[in-house]
Amino acid sequence: VRVAVASALGRLADERAVVPLVGRARDDAAEVREAIAIALGEVGDARALAVLEQGLADKNEAVRLASVAALGRIADASSVRALARQLGAADSRLARAAIDALAAIDDLRAITALLDALGSEALRADASEALVTRAIEDGSRVVTALVEALSGSRDAPTTDALAAVLTRIADVVPADGATATLVERVSAGD
């Protein structure tokens, strides 16, 4: 019954549901905690951030995954640090879910965390895709961050990944003036 109530409150997507959902977030049943995390993501209210960040440390994998996904749906920049910590999780599903959540957040710190994930061979493909997706929304900022990361990169695999992402962005993102100039500078070796 508690799972059904949490699910119904989430589907309503009414911000008045945040307080009762947050109040039950420490339920003994993992299924209820998972349903609450999902519901809080559907409501999308930043008042749920602290509870969802606590859910990242839950002993149950489904609750952790639901908490990451909910943070991505809310897409509040204050969650970047907590999500970025999940990139180092032993659970690759959790790290990949954190990449998806970070890609949804319109903040330079989220872009930086995704760039850092390129250093992990296990996360490189997902982080690359997330950066390309983010560039569709904000090409200039992503390209600027990529160029800065390229200039400071000393690791060949990471440098290659950065260059590959930049090339993909150039192929799929219509360049505004600033983005085109940056891509031209990088292509020219500046």
Salt bridges, closest charged atoms under 4 A:
ASP14 OD2 - ARG16 NH2 2.45
ASP27 OD2 - ARG2 NE 3.03
ASP27 OD2 - ARG24 NH2 2.45
ASP45 OD1 - ARG47 NE 3.02
ASP58 OD2 - ARG33 NE 2.72
GLU61 OE2 - ARG93 NH1 3.83
ASP106 OD1 - ARG134 NH2 3.34
ASP106 OD1 - ARG141 NH2 2.29
ASP107 OD2 - ARG109 NE 2.78
ASP126 OD2 - ARG96 NE 2.55
GLU129 OE1 - ARG168 NH1 2.97
ASP138 OD2 - ARG141 NE 2.56
